[in-house]
Amino acid sequence: MLYFQKFKGLSKPIPPSPPLKVVGFVWLGGFLAAVVVGFLAFFTKQPLV
């Protein structure tokens, strides 16, 4: 039943947000990964699904 108590909002408080530097690195990594996949799809003439 402890699992269902989380739906009520009675669990632990929300953890603190990560530092802005970490958020920036994660955003940059995701962006670069999308760019690489996009260029690979473009040069190989394969559609992105």
C-alpha positions in Angstrom: 0.0 0.0 0.0 3.0 2.3 0.3 3.1 2.5 -3.4 -0.4 4.0 -3.7 0.3 6.6 -1.0 2.7 8.3 -3.4 -0.3 9.1 -5.6 -1.8 11.1 -2.8 1.3 13.2 -2.5 2.2 12.0 1.0 5.6 10.7 0.1 9.0 12.4 0.6 9.4 16.0 -0.5 10.6 16.8 -4.1 14.3 16.6 -4.5 16.3 19.7 -5.2 16.8 20.7 -8.9 20.2 19.9 -10.4 22.7 22.7 -10.9 22.3 24.8 -14.1 25.7 23.6 -15.3 24.5 19.9 -15.3 21.3 20.9 -17.1 23.3 22.6 -19.8 25.6 19.6 -20.3 22.6 17.3 -20.6 20.9 19.7 -23.1 24.1 20.0 -25.1 24.6 16.2 -25.2 21.0 15.6 -26.3 21.2 18.3 -29.0 24.5 16.9 -30.4 23.1 13.4 -30.5 20.0 14.6 -32.4 22.3 16.5 -34.9 24.5 13.5 -35.5 21.5 11.2 -36.1 20.0 13.9 -38.4 23.2 14.2 -40.4 23.5 10.4 -40.7 20.0 10.2 -42.0 20.6 13.0 -44.5 23.8 11.6 -45.9 22.6 8.0 -46.1 19.3 9.1 -47.6 17.4 7.1 -45.0 14.3 8.5 -43.5 14.1 9.1 -39.7 11.4 7.1 -38.1 
